[in-house]
Structure formats: C-alpha cells, structure tokens
Amino acid sequence: LTLCPTCHNRLETAERKQSALSGLAHALQNLAPLHLMCDPGDIATLVEHRSTETHAPTITLYERLPDGTGLSAQLYVLHTTLLTDALDLVRGCPCESGCPACIGPESLLLDSTNTKQLTVLLITRLIGQSPND
C-alpha cells in the first residue's frame, strides 16, 4: 500500500492525535475517582478521533451508574483541576516515552515513540500553558 504524501501526513497526524488523546484519557480516568472519592469502575472514558457530536477530537468522561449520582456534574466542575493533575502525573513519571502508570498500556500499542511528549503537549495546550513550563 502506497500513500500519497498528503494521505501519509493525515495518517501520521491522526495517529499522534489518537496517542495523545488515549494518554490523556488514561490519566483522567485514573485521577477522577481520587477527586470524586468514588470507585474507579464508576467512571469511564470514550476517546474519539472525530466525535459525532463535536466534530473534533474528544475525550468524554462519564459515570457508568444508571441514572447517575451526580459524578458527571462534579467532573465538569473539576475539569481544570483534573487537567492540571494529569499534567503533573505525566510529567512527573520517570519513564521516558510513556508507560502504563502515566499514559496507559493502550498508548504503548500505538506506533509512536513520543506518546508521552504528545500527551504533555496536548494537556498544556488545553490549559493554556507552554509545554516547557
């Protein structure tokens, strides 16, 4: 299979986005129960390269309990704190390019050696920081 340069660039860009989204989703899913003081199984994530709702790359955190208990509303209030803590978690991990502790095992399956750096870049852009801060 040979891709034209434009298609190749799109594929690489999509893979990098997916890597960063998966890494961030993993961090958020592990941090959210700590802030909400709930069972980790009560929170789930959905990672979409292009959401049917937003038409953009999207991570959805949601509570898995039928009819809910208000965790989703609390997640919305905590979104800045969760992003900041996710940045601290990923940056503070001693691994070089990502591991199950910081960005999750899914991101290791993706063919990207800089998933950790891409995740840091994504988070810093979301919270309005420089990647070097």
LUMTOR-894260 format. One line per field, with one value per atom (N, C-alpha, C, O): residue number from 1; residue in three letters; chain; atom name; x, y, z. Coordinates in Angstrom, 3 decimals. Each point is the difference from the previous one (the first is absolute). Example, Ala and Ser with C-alpha at 12.3 -4.5 7.8 and 13.67 -1.06 7.14 Angstrom:
BEGIN
num 1,1,1,1,2,2,2,2
residuo ALA,ALA,ALA,ALA,SER,SER,SER,SER
cadena A,A,A,A,A,A,A,A
atomo N,CA,C,O,N,CA,C,O
xx 13.190,-0.890,0.900,1.036,-1.386,0.820,-0.770,0.509
yy -5.690,1.190,1.200,-0.019,1.069,1.190,1.090,1.108
zz 7.800,0.000,0.000,0.665,-1.385,0.060,0.730,0.169
//
This chain:
BEGIN
num 1,1,1,1,2,2,2,2,3,3,3,3,4,4,4,4,5,5,5,5,6,6,6,6,7,7,7,7,8,8,8,8,9,9,9,9,10,10,10,10,11,11,11,11,12,12,12,12,13,13,13,13,14,14,14,14,15,15,15,15,16,16,16,16,17,17,17,17,18,18,18,18,19,19,19,19,20,20,20,20,21,21,21,21,22,22,22,22,23,23,23,23,24,24,24,24,25,25,25,25,26,26,26,26,27,27,27,27,28,28,28,28,29,29,29,29,30,30,30,30,31,31,31,31,32,32,32,32,33,33,33,33,34,34,34,34,35,35,35,35,36,36,36,36,37,37,37,37,38,38,38,38,39,39,39,39,40,40,40,40,41,41,41,41,42,42,42,42,43,43,43,43,44,44,44,44,45,45,45,45,46,46,46,46,47,47,47,47,48,48,48,48,49,49,49,49,50,50,50,50,51,51,51,51,52,52,52,52,53,53,53,53,54,54,54,54,55,55,55,55,56,56,56,56,57,57,57,57,58,58,58,58,59,59,59,59,60,60,60,60,61,61,61,61,62,62,62,62,63,63,63,63,64,64,64,64,65,65,65,65,66,66,66,66,67,67,67,67,68,68,68,68,69,69,69,69,70,70,70,70,71,71,71,71,72,72,72,72,73,73,73,73,74,74,74,74,75,75,75,75,76,76,76,76,77,77,77,77,78,78,78,78,79,79,79,79,80,80,80,80,81,81,81,81,82,82,82,82,83,83,83,83,84,84,84,84,85,85,85,85,86,86,86,86,87,87,87,87,88,88,88,88,89,89,89,89,90,90,90,90,91,91,91,91,92,92,92,92,93,93,93,93,94,94,94,94,95,95,95,95,96,96,96,96,97,97,97,97,98,98,98,98,99,99,99,99,100,100,100,100,101,101,101,101,102,102,102,102,103,103,103,103,104,104,104,104,105,105,105,105,106,106,106,106,107,107,107,107,108,108,108,108,109,109,109,109,110,110,110,110,111,111,111,111,112,112,112,112,113,113,113,113,114,114,114,114,115,115,115,115,116,116,116,116,117,117,117,117,118,118,118,118,119,119,119,119,120,120,120,120,121,121,121,121,122,122,122,122,123,123,123,123,124,124,124,124,125,125,125,125,126,126,126,126,127,127,127,127,128,128,128,128,129,129,129,129,130,130,130,130,131,131,131,131,132,132,132,132,133,133,133,133
residuo LEU,LEU,LEU,LEU,THR,THR,THR,THR,LEU,LEU,LEU,LEU,CYS,CYS,CYS,CYS,PRO,PRO,PRO,PRO,THR,THR,THR,THR,CYS,CYS,CYS,CYS,HIS,HIS,HIS,HIS,ASN,ASN,ASN,ASN,ARG,ARG,ARG,ARG,LEU,LEU,LEU,LEU,GLU,GLU,GLU,GLU,THR,THR,THR,THR,ALA,ALA,ALA,ALA,GLU,GLU,GLU,GLU,ARG,ARG,ARG,ARG,LYS,LYS,LYS,LYS,GLN,GLN,GLN,GLN,SER,SER,SER,SER,ALA,ALA,ALA,ALA,LEU,LEU,LEU,LEU,SER,SER,SER,SER,GLY,GLY,GLY,GLY,LEU,LEU,LEU,LEU,ALA,ALA,ALA,ALA,HIS,HIS,HIS,HIS,ALA,ALA,ALA,ALA,LEU,LEU,LEU,LEU,GLN,GLN,GLN,GLN,ASN,ASN,ASN,ASN,LEU,LEU,LEU,LEU,ALA,ALA,ALA,ALA,PRO,PRO,PRO,PRO,LEU,LEU,LEU,LEU,HIS,HIS,HIS,HIS,LEU,LEU,LEU,LEU,MET,MET,MET,MET,CYS,CYS,CYS,CYS,ASP,ASP,ASP,ASP,PRO,PRO,PRO,PRO,GLY,GLY,GLY,GLY,ASP,ASP,ASP,ASP,ILE,ILE,ILE,ILE,ALA,ALA,ALA,ALA,THR,THR,THR,THR,LEU,LEU,LEU,LEU,VAL,VAL,VAL,VAL,GLU,GLU,GLU,GLU,HIS,HIS,HIS,HIS,ARG,ARG,ARG,ARG,SER,SER,SER,SER,THR,THR,THR,THR,GLU,GLU,GLU,GLU,THR,THR,THR,THR,HIS,HIS,HIS,HIS,ALA,ALA,ALA,ALA,PRO,PRO,PRO,PRO,THR,THR,THR,THR,ILE,ILE,ILE,ILE,THR,THR,THR,THR,LEU,LEU,LEU,LEU,TYR,TYR,TYR,TYR,GLU,GLU,GLU,GLU,ARG,ARG,ARG,ARG,LEU,LEU,LEU,LEU,PRO,PRO,PRO,PRO,ASP,ASP,ASP,ASP,GLY,GLY,GLY,GLY,THR,THR,THR,THR,GLY,GLY,GLY,GLY,LEU,LEU,LEU,LEU,SER,SER,SER,SER,ALA,ALA,ALA,ALA,GLN,GLN,GLN,GLN,LEU,LEU,LEU,LEU,TYR,TYR,TYR,TYR,VAL,VAL,VAL,VAL,LEU,LEU,LEU,LEU,HIS,HIS,HIS,HIS,THR,THR,THR,THR,THR,THR,THR,THR,LEU,LEU,LEU,LEU,LEU,LEU,LEU,LEU,THR,THR,THR,THR,ASP,ASP,ASP,ASP,ALA,ALA,ALA,ALA,LEU,LEU,LEU,LEU,ASP,ASP,ASP,ASP,LEU,LEU,LEU,LEU,VAL,VAL,VAL,VAL,ARG,ARG,ARG,ARG,GLY,GLY,GLY,GLY,CYS,CYS,CYS,CYS,PRO,PRO,PRO,PRO,CYS,CYS,CYS,CYS,GLU,GLU,GLU,GLU,SER,SER,SER,SER,GLY,GLY,GLY,GLY,CYS,CYS,CYS,CYS,PRO,PRO,PRO,PRO,ALA,ALA,ALA,ALA,CYS,CYS,CYS,CYS,ILE,ILE,ILE,ILE,GLY,GLY,GLY,GLY,PRO,PRO,PRO,PRO,GLU,GLU,GLU,GLU,SER,SER,SER,SER,LEU,LEU,LEU,LEU,LEU,LEU,LEU,LEU,LEU,LEU,LEU,LEU,ASP,ASP,ASP,ASP,SER,SER,SER,SER,THR,THR,THR,THR,ASN,ASN,ASN,ASN,THR,THR,THR,THR,LYS,LYS,LYS,LYS,GLN,GLN,GLN,GLN,LEU,LEU,LEU,LEU,THR,THR,THR,THR,VAL,VAL,VAL,VAL,LEU,LEU,LEU,LEU,LEU,LEU,LEU,LEU,ILE,ILE,ILE,ILE,THR,THR,THR,THR,ARG,ARG,ARG,ARG,LEU,LEU,LEU,LEU,ILE,ILE,ILE,ILE,GLY,GLY,GLY,GLY,GLN,GLN,GLN,GLN,SER,SER,SER,SER,PRO,PRO,PRO,PRO,ASN,ASN,ASN,ASN,ASP,ASP,ASP,ASP
cadena A,A,A,A,A,A,A,A,A,A,A,A,A,A,A,A,A,A,A,A,A,A,A,A,A,A,A,A,A,A,A,A,A,A,A,A,A,A,A,A,A,A,A,A,A,A,A,A,A,A,A,A,A,A,A,A,A,A,A,A,A,A,A,A,A,A,A,A,A,A,A,A,A,A,A,A,A,A,A,A,A,A,A,A,A,A,A,A,A,A,A,A,A,A,A,A,A,A,A,A,A,A,A,A,A,A,A,A,A,A,A,A,A,A,A,A,A,A,A,A,A,A,A,A,A,A,A,A,A,A,A,A,A,A,A,A,A,A,A,A,A,A,A,A,A,A,A,A,A,A,A,A,A,A,A,A,A,A,A,A,A,A,A,A,A,A,A,A,A,A,A,A,A,A,A,A,A,A,A,A,A,A,A,A,A,A,A,A,A,A,A,A,A,A,A,A,A,A,A,A,A,A,A,A,A,A,A,A,A,A,A,A,A,A,A,A,A,A,A,A,A,A,A,A,A,A,A,A,A,A,A,A,A,A,A,A,A,A,A,A,A,A,A,A,A,A,A,A,A,A,A,A,A,A,A,A,A,A,A,A,A,A,A,A,A,A,A,A,A,A,A,A,A,A,A,A,A,A,A,A,A,A,A,A,A,A,A,A,A,A,A,A,A,A,A,A,A,A,A,A,A,A,A,A,A,A,A,A,A,A,A,A,A,A,A,A,A,A,A,A,A,A,A,A,A,A,A,A,A,A,A,A,A,A,A,A,A,A,A,A,A,A,A,A,A,A,A,A,A,A,A,A,A,A,A,A,A,A,A,A,A,A,A,A,A,A,A,A,A,A,A,A,A,A,A,A,A,A,A,A,A,A,A,A,A,A,A,A,A,A,A,A,A,A,A,A,A,A,A,A,A,A,A,A,A,A,A,A,A,A,A,A,A,A,A,A,A,A,A,A,A,A,A,A,A,A,A,A,A,A,A,A,A,A,A,A,A,A,A,A,A,A,A,A,A,A,A,A,A,A,A,A,A,A,A,A,A,A,A,A,A,A,A,A,A,A,A,A,A,A,A,A,A,A,A,A,A,A,A,A,A,A,A,A,A,A,A,A,A,A,A,A,A,A,A,A,A,A,A,A,A,A,A,A,A,A,A,A,A,A,A,A,A,A,A,A,A,A,A,A,A,A,A,A,A,A,A,A,A,A,A,A
atomo N,CA,C,O,N,CA,C,O,N,CA,C,O,N,CA,C,O,N,CA,C,O,N,CA,C,O,N,CA,C,O,N,CA,C,O,N,CA,C,O,N,CA,C,O,N,CA,C,O,N,CA,C,O,N,CA,C,O,N,CA,C,O,N,CA,C,O,N,CA,C,O,N,CA,C,O,N,CA,C,O,N,CA,C,O,N,CA,C,O,N,CA,C,O,N,CA,C,O,N,CA,C,O,N,CA,C,O,N,CA,C,O,N,CA,C,O,N,CA,C,O,N,CA,C,O,N,CA,C,O,N,CA,C,O,N,CA,C,O,N,CA,C,O,N,CA,C,O,N,CA,C,O,N,CA,C,O,N,CA,C,O,N,CA,C,O,N,CA,C,O,N,CA,C,O,N,CA,C,O,N,CA,C,O,N,CA,C,O,N,CA,C,O,N,CA,C,O,N,CA,C,O,N,CA,C,O,N,CA,C,O,N,CA,C,O,N,CA,C,O,N,CA,C,O,N,CA,C,O,N,CA,C,O,N,CA,C,O,N,CA,C,O,N,CA,C,O,N,CA,C,O,N,CA,C,O,N,CA,C,O,N,CA,C,O,N,CA,C,O,N,CA,C,O,N,CA,C,O,N,CA,C,O,N,CA,C,O,N,CA,C,O,N,CA,C,O,N,CA,C,O,N,CA,C,O,N,CA,C,O,N,CA,C,O,N,CA,C,O,N,CA,C,O,N,CA,C,O,N,CA,C,O,N,CA,C,O,N,CA,C,O,N,CA,C,O,N,CA,C,O,N,CA,C,O,N,CA,C,O,N,CA,C,O,N,CA,C,O,N,CA,C,O,N,CA,C,O,N,CA,C,O,N,CA,C,O,N,CA,C,O,N,CA,C,O,N,CA,C,O,N,CA,C,O,N,CA,C,O,N,CA,C,O,N,CA,C,O,N,CA,C,O,N,CA,C,O,N,CA,C,O,N,CA,C,O,N,CA,C,O,N,CA,C,O,N,CA,C,O,N,CA,C,O,N,CA,C,O,N,CA,C,O,N,CA,C,O,N,CA,C,O,N,CA,C,O,N,CA,C,O,N,CA,C,O,N,CA,C,O,N,CA,C,O,N,CA,C,O,N,CA,C,O,N,CA,C,O,N,CA,C,O,N,CA,C,O,N,CA,C,O,N,CA,C,O,N,CA,C,O,N,CA,C,O,N,CA,C,O,N,CA,C,O,N,CA,C,O,N,CA,C,O,N,CA,C,O,N,CA,C,O,N,CA,C,O,N,CA,C,O,N,CA,C,O,N,CA,C,O,N,CA,C,O,N,CA,C,O,N,CA,C,O,N,CA,C,O
xx 0.851,-0.851,0.895,0.848,-1.021,0.757,-0.962,-1.013,1.355,-0.819,0.644,1.224,-2.063,0.532,0.506,-0.424,1.305,0.538,-1.087,0.150,-1.219,-1.078,-0.689,-0.250,-0.061,-0.660,0.915,-0.453,1.747,0.965,0.053,0.022,-0.002,0.024,-1.261,0.072,-1.223,-1.271,0.018,-0.455,0.974,0.065,0.900,-0.365,1.541,0.909,-0.607,0.127,-0.779,-0.640,-1.106,-0.126,-0.665,-1.080,0.548,-0.558,1.649,0.586,0.549,-0.169,0.822,0.526,-1.134,0.102,-1.194,-1.160,-0.568,-0.297,0.144,-0.566,0.892,-0.503,1.814,0.934,-0.164,-0.116,0.106,-0.125,-1.365,-0.092,-0.962,-1.339,-0.093,-0.555,1.092,-0.035,0.801,-0.427,1.585,0.818,-0.706,-0.001,-0.595,-0.723,-1.222,-0.272,-0.463,-1.193,0.369,-0.712,1.822,0.444,0.307,-0.427,1.166,0.344,-1.253,-0.126,-0.800,-1.229,-0.854,-0.571,0.489,-0.824,0.588,-0.742,2.044,0.614,-0.046,-0.041,0.047,-0.029,-1.413,-0.188,-0.791,-1.374,-0.532,-0.567,0.722,-0.523,0.663,-0.619,1.867,0.672,-0.654,-0.175,-0.183,-0.639,-1.465,-0.515,-0.139,-1.423,-0.236,-1.118,2.202,-0.086,-1.049,-0.890,1.019,-0.919,0.802,1.229,-1.913,0.639,0.507,-0.708,1.911,0.494,-0.921,-0.018,-0.737,-0.926,-1.222,-0.769,0.581,-1.146,0.223,-0.948,2.206,0.358,0.531,0.760,-1.151,0.503,0.353,-0.401,1.153,0.363,-0.325,-0.012,-0.246,-0.191,0.938,-0.077,0.960,0.957,-0.414,-0.111,-0.114,-0.403,0.935,0.195,0.370,0.865,-0.806,0.494,-1.740,-0.920,-1.391,-0.663,0.241,-1.289,-1.157,0.069,-1.116,-1.197,-0.734,-0.776,1.017,-0.644,0.775,-0.572,1.877,0.808,0.696,0.450,-0.360,0.724,1.470,0.631,-0.091,1.394,0.507,-0.797,2.103,0.519,-0.592,0.012,-0.531,-0.749,0.264,0.043,0.131,0.029,-1.236,-0.214,-0.589,-1.185,0.193,0.201,-0.262,-0.018,-1.440,-0.713,0.282,-1.391,-0.105,0.871,-1.965,-0.213,-0.792,-0.916,1.287,-0.568,-1.265,-0.649,0.296,-1.159,-1.293,-0.132,-0.821,-1.286,-0.651,-0.044,-0.445,-0.641,0.954,-0.393,1.618,1.020,-0.231,-1.089,2.168,-0.069,0.556,0.186,0.077,0.527,1.502,0.582,0.050,1.444,0.364,1.014,-1.828,0.289,0.013,0.853,-1.787,-0.036,1.250,0.552,-0.113,1.219,1.228,0.921,-0.910,1.107,0.101,1.097,-2.233,-0.015,0.612,0.784,-1.134,0.532,1.507,0.733,-0.279,1.400,0.900,1.176,-1.706,0.779,1.371,0.962,-0.835,1.303,0.946,1.176,-1.680,0.809,0.459,1.156,-2.057,0.358,1.077,0.934,-1.059,1.008,1.357,1.032,-1.035,1.245,0.646,1.213,-2.020,0.529,0.485,0.983,-1.665,0.441,1.364,0.868,-0.681,1.294,1.085,1.085,-1.369,0.965,0.326,1.155,-2.188,0.193,0.905,0.958,-1.256,0.759,1.418,0.962,-0.831,1.342,0.829,1.211,-1.867,0.715,0.401,0.796,-1.325,0.332,1.437,0.368,0.436,1.401,0.238,1.131,-2.170,0.185,0.413,-0.165,0.703,0.495,-1.072,-0.140,-0.617,-0.942,-1.431,-0.837,0.546,-1.340,-0.021,0.738,-1.584,-0.091,-1.432,-0.788,0.452,-1.359,-0.371,-1.183,2.166,-0.298,-0.442,-0.806,1.320,-0.337,-0.969,-1.013,1.307,-0.876,-0.710,-0.754,0.994,-0.769,0.576,0.810,-1.233,0.512,-0.475,0.688,-1.858,-0.513,0.947,0.215,0.349,0.876,1.303,0.667,-0.298,1.207,-0.219,0.954,-2.207,-0.307,0.055,0.199,-0.373,0.051,1.454,0.893,-0.666,1.361,0.532,0.200,0.022,0.523,0.963,-0.364,1.573,0.997,-0.059,0.676,-1.453,-0.060,-1.409,-0.417,-0.303,-1.371,-0.044,-0.902,1.855,0.024,0.144,-0.709,1.618,0.207,-1.232,-0.359,-0.283,-1.218,-1.124,-0.780,0.702,-1.027,0.259,-0.933,2.177,0.353,-0.351,-0.562,0.889,-0.317,-1.506,-0.445,-0.330,-1.455,-0.532,-0.803,1.245,-0.502,0.392,-0.825,2.067,0.420,-0.791,-0.321,0.003,-0.827,-1.409,-0.599,0.068,-1.352,-0.093,-1.022,2.084,-0.052,0.711,0.090,0.418,0.582,1.392,0.389,0.366,1.382,0.946,-0.389,1.642,1.043,0.465,0.066,0.259,0.474,1.260,0.293,0.442,1.250,-0.186,0.961,-2.178,-0.245,0.132,-0.172
yy -1.174,1.174,1.235,0.149,0.706,1.237,1.167,0.101,0.762,1.186,1.215,0.133,0.743,1.267,0.809,-0.264,1.229,0.786,0.649,0.063,0.410,0.633,-1.021,0.273,-1.445,-1.051,-0.502,-0.272,0.150,-0.440,0.995,-0.402,1.676,1.034,-0.063,0.118,-0.301,-0.108,-1.196,0.099,-1.223,-1.206,0.206,-0.368,0.953,0.259,0.983,-0.185,1.216,0.979,-0.664,0.253,-1.088,-0.700,-0.923,-0.077,-0.631,-0.911,0.774,-0.428,1.559,0.802,0.525,-0.005,0.462,0.471,-1.119,0.196,-1.369,-1.144,-0.393,-0.327,0.354,-0.334,0.965,-0.424,1.710,1.009,-0.082,0.096,-0.272,-0.122,-1.215,0.087,-1.217,-1.216,0.178,-0.435,1.073,0.248,0.896,-0.279,1.345,0.916,-0.678,0.167,-0.919,-0.694,-0.961,-0.095,-0.622,-0.932,0.747,-0.408,1.495,0.780,0.544,-0.074,0.620,0.560,-1.077,0.226,-1.384,-1.072,-0.505,-0.459,0.535,-0.416,1.083,-0.306,1.553,1.102,0.343,0.373,-0.492,0.398,-0.694,0.681,-1.994,-0.633,0.502,-0.012,0.449,0.545,1.305,0.236,0.605,1.275,-0.180,0.730,-1.690,-0.217,-0.944,-0.132,-0.526,-0.985,-1.061,-0.290,-0.273,-1.039,-1.211,0.045,-1.099,-1.211,0.284,0.631,-1.080,0.230,-0.550,0.521,-1.554,-0.570,0.860,-0.272,1.315,0.901,1.002,0.626,-0.473,0.986,-0.723,-0.961,1.413,-0.555,1.139,1.145,-1.473,0.999,-0.519,-1.204,2.136,-0.289,0.929,1.221,-1.796,0.776,-0.086,-1.086,2.254,0.048,0.931,1.158,-1.684,0.823,1.135,1.115,-1.422,1.015,-0.342,-0.898,1.610,-0.250,0.345,0.962,-1.749,0.314,1.203,0.652,-0.362,1.150,1.291,1.014,-1.056,1.226,0.188,1.099,-2.174,0.007,0.352,0.572,-0.918,0.267,-1.147,-0.797,0.709,-1.002,0.253,1.127,-2.192,0.180,-1.143,-1.168,1.526,-0.973,0.269,1.122,-2.137,0.130,-0.834,-1.211,1.856,-0.701,-0.067,1.003,-2.156,-0.135,-1.026,-0.850,0.957,-0.983,-1.173,0.163,-1.327,-1.222,-0.444,-0.957,1.634,-0.415,0.399,1.137,-2.058,0.351,1.181,0.031,0.906,1.219,0.923,1.104,-1.517,0.859,0.368,-0.158,0.659,0.477,1.416,0.504,0.133,1.355,0.075,1.083,-2.217,0.022,0.797,0.697,-0.796,0.728,1.501,0.705,-0.222,1.436,0.413,1.075,-1.923,0.297,-0.035,0.800,-1.728,-0.056,1.297,0.503,0.030,1.255,1.123,0.796,-0.729,1.044,-0.179,0.983,-2.222,-0.304,-0.060,-0.345,0.675,-0.269,0.671,-0.616,1.830,0.675,-0.671,-0.201,-0.145,-0.693,-1.356,-0.381,-0.340,-1.312,0.127,-0.801,1.794,0.201,0.366,-0.502,1.369,0.398,-1.193,-0.193,-0.600,-1.189,-1.039,-0.696,0.589,-0.923,0.434,-0.837,2.127,0.513,-0.333,-0.445,0.656,-0.329,-1.491,-0.394,-0.428,-1.451,-0.430,-0.746,1.211,-0.418,0.562,-0.722,1.988,0.606,-0.611,-0.172,-0.151,-0.506,-1.454,-0.469,-0.247,-1.416,-0.121,0.689,-1.548,-0.098,-0.724,-0.044,-0.513,-0.715,0.973,1.213,-1.770,0.844,0.370,1.169,-2.165,0.278,-0.412,-0.044,-0.255,-0.390,-1.422,-0.860,0.620,-1.324,-0.197,0.946,-2.154,-0.242,0.865,0.235,0.236,0.813,1.418,0.589,-0.042,1.398,0.149,0.688,-1.314,0.181,-1.266,0.001,-1.079,-1.215,-0.977,0.360,-1.595,-1.044,0.143,-0.446,1.065,0.159,0.820,-0.305,1.335,0.885,-0.697,0.416,-1.458,-0.738,-0.863,-0.365,0.048,-0.791,0.824,-0.540,1.841,0.880,0.186,0.057,0.032,0.075,1.426,0.669,-0.226,1.349,-0.023,-0.439,0.902,-0.024,1.240,0.061,0.903,1.241,0.273,1.155,-2.201,0.161,0.854,0.822,-1.009,0.788,1.486,0.829,-0.496,1.405,0.575,1.156,-1.955,0.454,0.234,0.942,-1.798,0.169,1.270,0.751,-0.503,1.238,1.215,0.973,-1.025,1.109,0.246,1.147,-2.211,0.134,0.647,0.931,-1.416,0.541,1.468,0.824,-0.496,1.400,0.925,1.124,-1.584,0.830,0.155,1.070,-2.130,0.068,0.953,0.658,-0.582,0.886,1.328,0.826,-0.622,1.291,0.235,1.144,-2.205,0.122,-0.269,-0.529,0.907,-0.370,-1.403,-0.330,-0.506,-1.348,-0.028,-1.014,2.110,0.055,0.542,0.042,0.376,0.545,-1.075,0.274
zz 0.000,0.000,0.000,0.880,-1.826,-0.086,0.162,-0.691,1.608,0.253,-0.641,-0.031,-0.475,-0.510,1.199,1.125,-1.326,1.114,0.871,1.221,-1.821,0.766,0.892,1.175,-1.719,0.793,1.109,1.112,-1.418,1.000,1.158,1.163,-1.472,1.029,0.847,1.223,-1.853,0.742,0.939,1.140,-1.605,0.816,1.204,1.117,-1.330,1.114,0.988,1.210,-1.701,0.878,0.808,1.198,-1.830,0.697,1.068,1.095,-1.394,0.979,1.193,1.142,-1.388,1.106,0.868,1.227,-1.864,0.750,0.847,1.178,-1.774,0.712,1.169,1.075,-1.265,1.075,1.169,1.150,-1.443,1.049,0.674,1.224,-2.004,0.583,0.912,1.096,-1.537,0.815,1.284,1.069,-1.176,1.190,0.999,1.199,-1.684,0.887,0.598,1.189,-1.977,0.513,1.115,1.000,-1.163,1.037,1.301,1.079,-1.200,1.194,0.678,1.223,-2.009,0.572,0.669,1.066,-1.692,0.563,1.314,0.868,-0.711,1.261,1.070,1.192,-1.604,0.972,0.470,1.158,-2.025,0.338,1.260,0.854,-0.696,1.210,1.286,1.064,-1.161,1.182,0.443,1.195,-2.152,0.318,0.399,0.847,-1.456,0.269,1.175,0.497,-0.063,1.078,-0.326,0.800,-1.986,-0.448,-0.446,-0.059,-0.246,-0.513,-1.421,-0.785,0.445,-1.363,-1.080,-1.115,1.420,-0.964,-0.255,-0.922,1.733,-0.184,-1.126,-0.474,0.041,-1.021,-1.232,0.121,-1.283,-1.256,-0.945,0.209,-1.244,-0.997,-1.394,-0.257,-0.612,-1.416,-0.756,0.144,-0.947,-0.782,-1.463,-0.569,-0.028,-1.402,-0.765,0.371,-1.431,-0.853,-0.632,-0.167,-0.180,-0.526,0.512,-0.518,1.520,0.639,-0.931,-0.765,0.839,-0.779,0.584,-0.698,1.956,0.648,-0.224,-0.402,0.663,-0.069,-1.339,-0.323,-0.458,-1.273,0.191,-0.889,2.056,0.336,0.875,0.494,-0.301,0.931,1.386,0.494,0.127,1.247,0.974,-0.385,1.647,1.094,0.836,0.458,-0.261,0.831,1.253,-0.080,1.237,1.278,0.437,-0.041,0.454,0.417,1.113,0.179,0.563,1.054,-0.551,-0.806,1.253,-0.535,0.716,-0.422,1.489,0.780,-0.704,-0.453,0.357,-0.620,0.726,1.230,-1.974,0.523,0.743,0.375,-0.153,0.586,1.450,0.551,0.047,1.382,0.118,1.107,-2.238,0.021,-0.237,0.064,-0.337,-0.228,-1.251,-0.020,-1.008,-1.245,0.222,-0.539,1.321,0.299,0.773,-0.234,1.147,0.750,-0.907,0.164,-1.118,-0.957,-0.787,-0.246,-0.142,-0.755,0.822,-0.518,1.786,0.883,0.199,0.110,-0.065,0.281,-1.236,0.117,-1.295,-1.223,-0.019,-0.460,0.931,0.005,0.977,-0.305,1.474,1.000,-0.525,0.180,-0.823,-0.551,-1.078,-0.041,-0.822,-1.043,0.599,-0.444,1.441,0.651,0.695,-0.085,0.766,0.668,-1.010,0.251,-1.383,-1.055,-0.530,-0.244,0.069,-0.454,1.018,-0.373,1.644,1.054,0.009,0.161,-0.336,-0.014,-1.147,0.206,-1.403,-1.178,0.051,-0.261,0.591,0.072,1.125,-0.135,1.239,1.168,-0.085,0.813,-1.770,-0.150,-0.524,-0.952,1.559,-0.416,-1.331,-0.487,-0.092,-1.267,-1.100,0.127,-1.205,-1.078,-1.026,-0.360,-0.111,-1.089,0.307,-0.902,2.154,0.390,0.520,-0.479,1.457,0.602,0.520,0.003,0.430,0.511,1.207,0.245,0.503,1.177,-0.348,0.719,-1.803,-0.300,-1.176,0.124,-1.249,-1.162,-0.430,-0.973,1.701,-0.214,-0.989,-0.855,0.977,-0.887,-1.442,-0.918,0.701,-1.363,-0.847,-1.173,1.757,-0.763,-0.377,-0.947,1.665,-0.347,-1.244,-0.686,0.406,-1.180,-1.272,-1.088,1.221,-1.158,-0.420,0.846,-2.102,-0.535,0.088,-1.013,2.228,0.197,1.177,1.090,-1.297,1.055,0.878,1.027,-1.406,0.778,0.534,0.098,0.240,0.484,1.260,0.162,0.718,1.237,-0.313,0.571,-1.467,-0.358,-0.700,0.224,-1.065,-0.674,1.006,-0.141,1.153,1.037,0.797,0.284,0.078,0.709,-0.859,0.502,-1.778,-0.907,-0.070,0.038,-0.137,-0.046,1.277,-0.060,1.199,1.277,0.147,0.395,-0.706,0.166,-0.901,0.387,-1.582,-0.887,0.553,-0.112,0.705,0.548,1.189,0.191,0.605,1.173,-0.227,0.908,-2.133,-0.342,0.535,0.236,-0.041,0.458,-1.156,-1.041,1.253,-0.942,0.354,1.184,-2.157,0.298,0.868,0.633,-0.602,0.772,1.406,0.767,-0.405,1.346,1.053,1.188
//
